[in-house]
Structures are given as structure tokens and as C-alpha cells.
Amino acid sequence: MAKGKKAKSAEQKARTAAKQSKKAAKGEKKKSVKAAALNADSDGDDDGDLDAMLAAYAEEQAKYLKVTEQPCGPPGPRSSSTIVASPSNRNELFLFGGEYHDGSTASFYNDLFVYLIDKGEWHQIVSGNSPLPRSGHAACRGGNTGGIYVSGGEFSSPKQNQFYHYHDFWHLDTETREWTKLEPRGKGKSPPARSGHRMTYFKNYIVLFGGFQDTSQQTKYLNDTWIYDCRENIWHEMKLAPAAQRPDPRSSFSFLPHESGAVLYGGYSRVKTSTGVGGGGKQAGKGSGGSAPVRNILKPLVHQDTWFLRITPPSSEAASGTPPSLRWERRKRPANAPNPPRAGVTMSFHKGRGILFGGVHDVEDSEEGIDSEFFNDLFIWNVDRNRFFPLSLRRPKAGGPKKQLPNAARGGRDRGKADEEELLRNLAALETKGSISGALDIDLDIKDGEEPEPERPKRDYPVRFEMPHPRFNAQLTVQDDTLYIFGGTLEKKDVEITFSDLYAVDLGKLDGVKELYYVEPANWNVTSQESDEEMEDDDEDDEEDEGEDDDDVDMDMDSDDDLESRAESSMSFDSRPSASTAPTTPLFRPTELETEPETLASQDSRPFPRPFESLREFYARTSEDWQRILIEKQSYGGRAEAAALAAEQTIKELRKKAFEQAEERWWDCREEVGRLEDEQEEAGIGEIVSMEARGAEGGGVGRRR
């Protein structure tokens, strides 16, 4: 019996040894494949096997058996990545992917970073199931379903001789940090591979539009619309009628969520146009009887049009998997749009508005090729009014911080707690038949289930009163009324500079730019003597043109009327006249030049914020007005029906809705009120105190004694 057991044990050991030997041989073979893929000869014409590279990445990634998160340094320089504010944690930003070109080779990344806002730390997340390295992908928050969705993108060999587009679709659980590759139901129906597209959310849907596909022959820009049902796990290709209007094919546009669908602005594409071989453009050959040769070329087109995508979900009685219906509606060109038109701008959504930063404007030069102008302007686009407002930073007042109401919000997390306490105070005042103005005198007995955590010492960051260096394709996201700007690209002569930095701007205060981290680019200082001489020549040219009008630089974009109107626009809210375009540079179409009539928020009958009035002060002053507006809006009958409807709601619910309306109104008017504040400061007028809020104590002649 014992001999049998020993023989059996020996056989098991032999089989185990054979398996290990086979596994080791297989591992060595894979290592050789990986080495051949990752260490391709950069000096030769062979750029490596793209499939072998991706297989090597997947093999290396599969070694991680579980999700790990470790503190790390800031991410390295990269472009065409995505940064998204966490929908589940106010203190987190997620950064994924991107690419970096050092002048000779390109590197692509699939690392996932999370920035902890309260700690000022970067963490790197590694798991065995992650998307492959890519750039130019699309990412957005999930609406009602949470998490972050990632689609498509591109990957290339180090020398960019081979190119690859992705068509996969991923979901990131922001709480567990786990990636899930989504395999939608249906007969292979999913968006084709692409880059440069955009996604946004609407209820339980993810909306995808546009992008481009690179082939060996041409670059094809897309204008198809896809909707992903997060609950049913199915893609719907929204095919429109042939006569239905829709946006032109494009990439790198702005795509923002809306309560009734989505809003699209701008974008970039290349269109076919004809030009004379001798450089005469479309007018070539007119003087010689039209005999000059003409050839077709692709010219860049910066789109400036605006579209509204109206989405109607299916009825509750519809069958499972029924797609929603949609319709593209063209809007007029936004008023006061950034001028000159620029590509590579980025826009992030915040409180019904779009926050726009940066961009590049290419000016054609027949002798030296293309000369580019880069921007670091910050604009607010009010979506409903279809109007842009430029934002400028404000230095703190010399007199110190102004007085605030008790429990005034000092940060994103404190703001939510202060709003809740405000609602409870107003509820207590109404239940005791007191006045809203006296609600601040009520002491709340708030029972905390747990002891509050001790506050962490806040880190001091450098604050400057100028926007970050001009750039294009910077990544933006908004978390708790704070705009975060990450990275971007700048072209300095023939050198492409990729930034590795992160900045924060408080959209409510605009009291400077916090430099959360900055790593100086390796190629920031141009060391070649030729480049230095060219830069000195440019400086001399700038000094010669110092006394001239700055707007004369782009004479092919702006007419004389435009220059005169822009001088007046700084003192009024009137929109700029439409820019004209020279025939040789058709950067945008004439049909996009119509502007909507001017509509100011101050002309609305609803309560309007006063200059220097915080959100909580505005809410405390107008709370009863918002409650009355809500009751009148919800009731279509007489006073009796309105009273009955108000009785059905709890006072707390009514107060909460009133606060939401006041908050929406405060942010909607923020730019107009900001201009009034600037005018008062320039005129030497301080904060205007309303004696109405002080009641009986405020009036009378004795106040001056």
C-alpha cells in the first residue's frame, strides 16, 4: 500500500515538473516576442509589429491579479489624454491615457491616475483588466448609472509608421477602481473605430458623435450619432432621414450635457478646396483666361456653429431596448464668440454653462509655411442664452476678506453642509411661524452619527493672477465649482512642447490660479543657435509693431468694422459683429455667421443677484420669492389650487427646490454680475449694503451719528 502511494506521488511530481518546464519554455518564448515588440530598432526602417506590441502590453498587464493603488509622483507629460471629475467622490479626479512625442518617437499610455484634491496627492491604479494604451479617446461621466465610460482612441508604433484605431468600450467603477470591458448586445452593432470623437451623458444614456478615421489613403471625418443604453447594454445607431439636418463631419468639438439632450459647439475638420499651382488660389488664372492649372487640396476648417440634440426617451409602455428618438436642431452662432476662431479648444460643463480655455489659430504664410497663434483665454458659454462671456481673474481686496453670513460655505464639502443647515433653519422658522430673515438666529441641534474627522492642514500652493501659458488641447474638468486645467501642447518654432502641470481656478471667486504642480518640459528651452536667432528676430519684429493695433495681425479674418466693434465690446454687453473671411482662407462658412438677438439675464423678471452678493446671501434675501415662483409655476389654476398643491409638499421639499432655483439663477447671472462688480471697483464704489435686510435697525437719520 505504501509502495503504491510512493509511486503515485512520484508520478505527480514528474507531471508537475513537466508542466513547470513547459510553462518556463512558453514564458521564454513570450519574453522574446515582447522584447522584439518593445525594443524595435529605432534607427532602422522597421517600426515593429503593431499586433505584437499590443499583445505584449496585454501580457504584461495580465500579471496583475488584483487592483492596486499606490501613491506616486505627478504624471509625466502627455497629450490627448482625458481627465474626468469623479461622480462618486468630490475629492477625486481621474486621468487616463495619452501620448508623448519626444521629437523622434511616440509613446502611448494606459496608466490610470487619481488626484486626491484634499490631500494634494497622486495615486496610480494598476489592474489586470485595463484598456490598452491609447490617446484621442473619449471619456465622460455616466449620468444616472455612475462611473466613467471610455470609448475608442488610437495607438501607433514608436515611429508612427503604423496606425491603429480602437472600437472598444469600457466602464470604470470609480469606487472600486475596477475596469469592465463592455460587450454590448446585438449583432455586432457598435460604433466603428475612431479617434477625436466626443461623448456626453443624458439620463441613462451615453451619446457619441463624430471623430475621424485615418487610413493609408486619407483621413475621413465622421458625423454619425450613436446612443448607448446603460441599462440594456446596447448601442443604437441613430439613422436620420436623408433630408434631416445634422452637423457636418468633424472632430475635437465641444459636447455638453443638457436637460433635454446635448449641445455641440465648434470642432475641426479638413475640407477639399481648389487652388492654383502657382499659389494664386481660387482666383488663379483669371487674368490669363483661366488657363492656369488648378489642383485640389485639403484645407483646415474651424467650425463655429452650434447644434442642439433633442432626445426624447421612449414611453414607459415601449418594449425593452426601444431606442429614444432624437432630432438635431441648428442654433445660430453664439454671441461674443472667441475671436479669431481657434482649434484645439477644450470645454467642460458646469451649472448649465461651458467653460472654454486655450486653443490655436493658424495663419497661412506662403513663405514660411504656417504661423500659429496660441491662446490662454478663459470664456464662459451660457448654453441657454447662447452667449460667451470672457472671464478675468481678480486680485483680493486690500481691506481683507469681507464678512460672511454664519456657516458660509468656504469650500465644496463645507458648502453642501452649510446649505443643509440653511434648509433646516428655514424649516424651523416656518414651523414656528417665524420669518425667514430670522432663521439665522435659530440654533440647530444637529446629531452627528460619528465624530467629525479632524481637519487636515491645508497645503499652500502658489497663486498667480495670470492664466497658465498659452496652449491647445488642454484637458479640463470641474469639481465642486473649481476648474482644473491639466497639460496641453504648445508649438515653439519646430519644437512641440507637451506640458505636465495642473492648475485650479475657483469659478465663484476667480481669485487667482492655484498651481497644484508644475514640471518644466524637457524641451522648454530651445538650445539650438538657429532657434535662438529666430526668436530674437521675432522679438525685434514685435517691438517694431508695438505701436500698431494688435488686431491688424489677422487681417484675413477681421474687417474694419470688427476692429471698431471689439473696442466697444469691453464696455458693453453687445455682441461682436460677424467676422469676414478672405477667399483664400475659408476657415468657417458664411451660414455660421448669424447671431442670436441679445438677451440679458437682468431683463428677466426673476430675482437678480446684487454685486458682491454670495450665493447664500442671495438665497436668504430671495427665498420667499422663489417659493412663490415655484407654487405659481406648478399650479395652472387659481389660488385655491396653488395652496392645495403647496400643502401636498413638505416645507423642506419646497425650500430645497427653491434653493436649487436660486443656485441656478445665481450661476446663470454670474458673468453679468461680475462685470457690474468690476465697474463698481473701477469707480471706487465698495460693497453696497442693503438696509432692507437689516429691518428696523437700518433706517433713520440716527444711523449717520
Order of alpha helices (4+ residues) and beta strands (2+ residues): alpha-alpha-beta-beta-beta-beta-beta-beta-beta-beta-beta-beta-beta-beta-beta-beta-beta-beta-beta-beta-beta-beta-beta-beta-beta-beta-beta-beta-beta-beta-beta-alpha-beta-beta-beta-beta-beta-beta-beta-alpha-alpha-alpha-alpha-alpha-alpha
